[in-house]
Amino acid sequence: MDYLDIITTILGLIYIWLEYRAHIALWVVGIIMPALDIVLYWQHGLYGDAGMACYYVLAALYGLFVWKFKKTRKKKEPLPIIRMPRSKYLPVVVTFLAAWGIIYYILVTWTNSTVPVLDSFTNAMSFVGLWALARKYLEQWLFWIVVDIVCAVLYVHKDIPFKAGLYALYVIIAIAGYFKWKQMTKEVHSEP
């Protein structure tokens, strides 16, 4: 039995619960869990995911900083949950496609990955998803729904059963999180 699979799954449950509640402590768990995931994924030949876990640690530090210190200009309040501005759509798509291509190239050139297309896809989508989460964009949940579905299938294929189950559960929670944040977005915009 792979204890890292179990430990990171438990941390993942805590993380998604904190994210659902839009609680800043998600970033602390978001530093610890991917640090352990680096080892887990490397052991199972998911080199893209191992590399992405390194990014997650750095992105969690960024997210913690933004949520803790970035305030709205008017009232020095924490960032509200908002919709992603349309002006960000094209840069996000371009960034996703470029990241997918670069990560794919790295995986097929320098690793023995047996799943480079899916591994690079989930990594590129996670890259933009984590950025959107740090900015508190509602649409971040949509990125995660896609990532979670693909990862659940990928982890079953790679014999990481607890993580596969976690990501299957993430799909359900991400759908619920989208509607929860959507409601919170309305509350923010309905205030005078």
C-alpha positions, 0 to 999 in steps of 0.5 A, spaced: 500 500 500 502 506 498 502 511 504 503 517 500 497 516 496 493 515 502 496 521 505 495 526 499 488 524 498 486 526 505 490 532 504 486 533 498 480 532 501 481 538 506 484 542 500 478 542 496 473 543 502 477 549 504 477 551 497 469 550 496 469 555 502 474 560 499 478 559 506 485 562 505 488 556 509 487 552 502 494 555 500 497 552 506 495 545 505 496 547 497 504 547 499 504 541 503 500 536 499 504 537 492 510 537 496 508 530 497 505 529 491 512 530 487 515 524 490 508 520 489 508 522 482 515 521 480 514 513 483 509 512 478 512 515 472 507 521 472 513 526 470 509 531 468 505 531 474 511 531 478 513 537 475 507 540 476 507 539 483 513 543 484 509 549 480 503 548 485 508 549 491 510 555 488 503 557 486 500 556 493 505 561 495 503 566 490 496 564 492 497 565 499 500 572 498 495 574 493 489 572 498 492 575 504 495 581 502 492 583 495 486 588 497 481 592 493 483 599 492 476 602 494 476 599 501 482 595 503 477 589 503 480 582 501 479 580 493 472 578 492 470 572 487 468 575 480 467 572 473 474 572 469 474 578 465 473 577 457 479 580 456 483 574 459 480 569 455 484 569 449 491 570 453 488 564 457 487 559 451 494 561 448 497 560 455 494 553 456 496 551 448 503 553 449 504 550 456 500 544 453 505 543 447 511 545 451 510 540 457 508 535 452 515 536 448 519 535 455 515 529 456 516 526 450 524 528 449 526 527 456 522 522 460 519 515 459 512 517 460 507 513 457 501 518 457 505 524 455 498 527 451 494 527 458 499 528 463 501 534 459 494 536 458 492 536 465 498 540 467 497 545 462 490 546 464 492 546 472 497 551 470 491 556 468 486 553 473 491 555 479 492 562 476 484 563 476 484 560 483 489 565 485 485 571 482 478 568 485 475 568 478 469 563 478 471 560 472 477 556 475 472 551 477 470 549 470 478 548 469 478 544 475 472 540 472 476 538 466 482 536 470 479 532 475 475 528 470 482 526 466 486 525 472 481 520 475 481 516 469 489 517 468 490 515 475 486 509 475 490 507 469 497 508 473 494 504 479 494 510 484 487 508 486 486 513 492 488 519 488 483 516 482 478 516 487 479 523 490 479 526 483 473 523 481 470 526 488 473 532 486 469 533 480 462 533 484 465 538 489 468 542 483 461 542 480 458 544 487 463 549 488 462 552 482 455 554 484 457 556 491 462 561 488 457 563 483 452 565 489 457 568 492 459 572 486 452 575 486 452 577 493 458 581 492 455 584 486 449 585 489 452 590 495 451 597 494 
